[in-house]
Amino acid sequence: MQYMLLIHVDETKMPKVPTNETYQMAAAYNAYTEALKKAGVLLAGERLKPSGTAAAVRVRDERTEVLDGPFADTKEQLGGYYLIEAPDMDSAVQWAARCPGSSTGTVEVREVWPAMAPAN
């Protein structure tokens, strides 16, 4: 089964983090990514640019609306993700707990719906 590990962070704290801590966090993420690869569970993963650079798109009454971010009054924003293959939710949660983001923010674990087979 595939699971998304959605890493939520407080973007307002990022500019205040000392440089040496930034390097430590980068090293921790590199080590975590390598552990996922070595275990053969990593399918994809990327860091996302800040929510202020995003746009939300919705269509209402056949009219496209584009909204600039950030979009919600929340303390944490989506900062990145990993897509992993795991046998069950418990295994995915164990991987999420090892993610460096779980110690400074929140890692949400969501099972991915399997792709629908095309109709014959």
Summary of the structure (lengths in Angstrom):
residues: 120
radius of gyration: 16.8
end to end distance: 24.4
largest distance: 57.2
contacts: 282
relative contact order: 0.30
helix: 37%
strand: 34%
